[in-house]
Amino acid sequence: MVMTLEADYAVRIVEMLAVSSKKVDAHTISDETHVPLRFALKILRKLVAGGLIVSYKGARGGYMLAREPKEITLRQVIESVEGPYMISRCQQDEYACSHTACRFHQIYDEISSVVRDKLDSYTFEALNAESQKNT
């Protein structure tokens, strides 16, 4: 399985904003993260809707994190653009599994839970601290 390009871009955008302590305009975000502007704007809207960043209108507008980097996890960013993480569609409420004793459903739930917990263990503060140690 591969993370979608949209989720990868969202992580890049939040990482960039976590390093910055000021408002950053969409063009700068696009340039610095190498995310096409139209795609960046779409992702920024989702991150705003998810409560991870705030947008400011006007000539001095831009985007900033809504919370401290230590309060934002990798899972929150990915799920803000992808929806809840799950390994199989059979975990979705609207999916009707026709197997009465589907042993895979429980396995998929277990794996998804492990991945969600691991993604929750990484905050952008910790990721940035690790990045600065390696440079």
N, C-alpha and C positions, 0 to 999 in steps of 0.2 A: 504494500500500500504506500501511496505517496501523498503527502500533504498537498493540498491544492495551491496553485500559484497565488490565489487571493489571500489565503491564510499566511503564506510565506511573506507576501508584501505587507500584510497587516503587522506581522511581527517586526519587520524592518522599520516600519513607520513608528511603532510604539517605542522601539529601541532608540531610534533617533530622537524622539521627543523626550525620552527618559534622560538622555544625556544633556539635552538643552534645558536651560532653566528660564527660558523666555518664550513668548509666542513666536511661532514659526508659520510663515505663510505657505500656502499649498504649493506654489511654484518651487520654493526652496526645499520643501519636503520631497517633492517629485525628483528634483535634481540630485539631492543628497542620497536618496534611497534607491535611485535608478528605477523608480516606478513611474510608468507613463501617467501623465497628469490626469487624464480622464479616469483611469483606474484608481489612482490615488484619491481623487475626489469621491468616488463611489465607496471606497474603503473607509475614508474619513467619516462619511455620513453614518456608516454602520458602527464605527467606533464611538461616535458621538451618541448614537441611539443606545448603544450598550453601556453608556455611562463611563467609558474609559478615558475619553478626552472631551474637552469643551472647545467650542468654536466661538470666535469673536468676530463680529461683522465690522465692516467699514475699512477705511484706508489703513488703519493700524491694526487690522484684524489678523487672525491667524488661528493656530491651534496649540493647545497645551494639554498636558495630562490632567485629568480630573482629580487624580489622587497621587500620592507619593509613589515612586517606583517600587518601593517595598510592599505596597499594597496591591500591585497589579501582577497577576501570574500569567505565565505562558498559556495556560488553559483558558483564562478569561479572554485573552486576545483572539485565540483560535476560534473559540466558541462564539465570539461576537460576530464573526463573519461566516462561520460554517454551521452554527447551531450546535446543539449538544453532541459531544463526541460519543460515537458508538461504532463498533467494528462491523456490525451487520444490520441490514434493514429490518431484520426480524425483531430488533429491539425497539423499534418505533411503535408508538401506541396505535397508529392507524394501520399498521401492517397486520394482516390476519394470517397467522401461521396455520396451515392446514394439517400439520402433524400434531397429533394429540399428546405425544410423549417426545417432544423435541429435546434431545439431550444437548444439542448444540446451543440452544438459547441460553442455558445456564453457563456454558463455557464462554460464550461471547460476552455475557454480562460480566463475568469474572475478569476477563481480559480487558474489557473496556474500563472497568473500575480501576484496575492497576494502572492503565495508561492515564486516566484522568487524575489519579492521585499523584503520579509522577509529574505530570504537567503542572499541577498545583504547587509542587515543591520548588519550582523555579520562579523567583520574582525578578523583575527587571532591575532592581537594585543589585541583587546577587549576580545576575548575568553581566551587568556593567562592571561590577567590581572584579569579576573573574577576567573580563576582557582587558581591563586596565592592568591587571597583574601580568598578563601575557604579552604586553607591548613594551 
